[in-house]
Amino acid sequence: MSGESDCTRTSPSAGSPSDSELLPDRPKYVCTLSPDLVTKAREELQEKPEWRLRDVQALRDMVCKDYPSLGTCLDDAFLLRFLRARKFDYDRALQLLVNYHTCRRTWPEVFSNLKPSAIKPVLESGFVTVLPHRDPQGRHVVCIRPDRWTPSNYPITENIRAIYLTLEKLIQSEETQVNGIVILADYKGVSLSKASHFGPFVAKKVIGILQDGFPIRIKAVNIINEPRIFKGIFAIIKPFLKEKIANRFFLHGCDLNSLHQNIPPVILPEEYGGTAGKLDISAWNELLLASEEDFLHDFSELVLPCDSSPHDLLVSGDAEEKQCDDSLRGMKPQLYYCY
């Protein structure tokens, strides 16, 4: 895919052939939102259906002007994800889009050869799945179980790849773009040795992606069965969290009643005191693996123009390494103390 050629053809000069001859063929956007979700998007995201395509074109023009070599998809539906994630603020949506590609460029261990078949062992382990039913607010629940990971089998970056692809699949739905998602993380059985793999460098990268580099609205993070070691893990994470996101973390311990105040039992599996039957990972695995064609493009080849210097991009290179190494030296004693 060539963002440069798309941008070149999107803005023909005066006296050039007609727009219809020059514009690349793009899928025509068709809104799939229900009337209720159209209203919700208007109220919560400042999305006005009558201005929607005008807003998309404005973002497309900004990409072509400021980042002509970004190499991004410029389809209406794709750009809408970023506008919705930033409540139709053009500048913030553009920054999010640039960050989205920057994350892919700067972490090849995660984004090279990124496709469902490449992370099949992670899916089969049950490390990450999506519950079959949405919550009353229409949000999917992403279930993460670190105890299902055996570090000797594959590195932690494989888990991150699986989570990223799960989010990529979910965000294809306009309903999810508007409603957001909920995370349920079960830390039962997480040991000190396993927690040590999630140091400040990895934490900063992951949180940077979720907060500033991916067009999804995370509405709540529910932590259950967290051991004392989680105090140390959260101490690593918290400095990188924005206040709004930090306030959406809920630590329930072993109290299922507390969890049920946030996620109703009717959509939870029996393992979490729910009435939706045993936790079944097969349906989500099959859905994601069947989406191989959606992820065939090579993430590692999407690069920023060499002269770009957008504000507030994720810290990269030696400075980030040094910052995280210094932080890690300070955090390790906390991990051992909590354990």
C-alpha positions, 0 to 999 in steps of 0.5 A, spaced: 500 500 500 502 506 498 500 512 502 504 517 498 501 515 491 494 515 494 495 522 497 498 524 490 492 522 487 487 525 492 489 532 491 490 533 483 492 540 481 488 545 477 487 543 470 489 536 471 484 530 469 478 530 473 477 527 480 474 521 478 480 519 473 485 520 479 482 518 485 483 511 487 478 506 488 476 506 495 470 502 498 464 507 499 462 508 507 456 505 509 454 506 516 452 500 520 450 504 527 443 503 530 439 509 531 441 509 538 448 508 537 448 514 532 445 518 538 450 516 542 456 517 538 453 524 537 452 525 544 459 522 547 463 523 541 461 529 537 459 525 531 454 528 526 452 524 521 451 530 516 458 532 517 461 525 517 464 524 510 466 532 511 470 530 517 473 524 514 476 528 508 479 533 512 483 528 516 485 525 509 487 532 507 491 533 513 495 526 512 496 528 505 499 535 507 503 533 513 505 526 512 505 524 505 509 518 506 506 515 512 503 509 508 497 509 511 490 506 509 485 512 507 479 509 506 473 512 510 471 507 515 479 506 517 480 514 518 473 514 522 476 509 527 481 515 529 476 520 529 471 517 533 477 515 538 479 522 539 472 525 539 472 528 532 478 533 534 482 533 527 489 534 530 488 529 536 486 524 531 492 525 526 496 525 532 493 518 534 494 515 526 501 517 526 502 514 533 499 508 530 504 507 525 510 509 529 508 504 534 509 499 528 515 502 526 519 502 533 517 495 536 519 490 530 519 484 535 511 485 536 509 488 529 513 483 524 509 478 521 503 480 525 498 475 523 493 470 527 497 464 525 503 466 527 500 467 534 496 460 534 500 458 540 498 464 545 491 463 542 491 456 544 493 457 551 487 461 553 492 467 555 487 472 551 480 471 549 473 475 548 467 473 552 461 471 547 456 476 550 457 484 550 455 487 557 449 492 558 453 498 555 454 494 549 462 493 550 466 487 549 469 484 554 477 482 553 479 476 558 486 476 559 489 470 564 497 471 565 497 464 568 496 461 562 503 463 559 509 459 560 515 463 559 519 458 557 515 456 551 515 463 548 517 471 550 512 476 553 512 479 546 508 474 543 502 475 548 502 482 546 502 480 539 496 476 541 492 482 545 494 487 539 491 482 534 485 481 538 484 489 539 485 490 531 479 485 530 474 488 535 475 495 532 473 493 525 466 493 528 463 500 528 459 498 535 465 497 538 468 504 536 463 507 539 462 503 545 469 501 547 471 495 551 472 492 558 478 488 560 478 483 565 485 481 567 485 474 572 492 474 575 491 468 579 497 464 580 502 470 577 509 469 580 515 473 581 519 470 576 513 471 571 512 478 573 519 480 572 518 479 564 513 485 565 518 490 566 518 498 565 520 498 558 515 493 556 510 496 560 511 503 557 511 500 550 504 497 551 501 503 555 503 507 550 500 503 545 493 503 548 493 510 550 496 514 545 497 509 539 491 505 538 484 507 536 480 504 541 476 506 548 478 502 554 472 504 559 474 499 564 480 495 567 477 489 572 483 486 575 481 479 579 485 474 583 491 479 584 496 477 588 501 481 593 506 482 587 501 486 583 502 492 588 509 492 585 506 491 578 501 496 578 507 501 581 511 500 574 505 501 570 502 507 574 507 512 572 505 511 565 498 512 566 494 518 564 489 520 570 483 518 566 485 511 565 488 510 572 481 511 575 478 506 570 482 500 574 478 496 579 482 491 583 477 486 586 482 481 589 478 475 590 471 478 591 466 476 586 461 480 588 465 486 587 467 484 580 459 483 579 458 490 580 462 492 574 461 486 570 454 482 570 454 475 572 449 473 566 455 475 561 461 472 565 463 464 565 462 460 571 470 461 573 468 468 575 461 466 578 457 467 572 451 464 569 454 463 562 457 456 562 464 454 562 469 459 559 470 457 552 476 460 548 475 456 541 469 461 538 474 467 539 480 463 536 476 460 530 474 467 529 481 470 529 484 465 525 479 466 520 481 473 519 488 471 516 487 476 510 485 482 514 492 482 517 497 480 511 500 486 510 507 487 513 506 492 519 514 493 519 514 496 512 510 502 514 514 507 516 514 515 517 517 520 513 524 521 515 522 529 516 516 528 521 517 530 528 510 530 531 509 532 538 508 527 543 510 521 540 512 515 544 519 516 546 524 512 542 531 509 542 537 510 547 533 515 551 527 510 552 532 505 554 536 509 559 529 511 562 526 504 563 533 501 565 533 507 571 526 505 572 527 498 573 532 498 578 528 502 582 522 498 581 525 491 582 526 492 590 518 494 590 517 487 587 521 483 592 518 487 597 510 486 595 512 478 594 
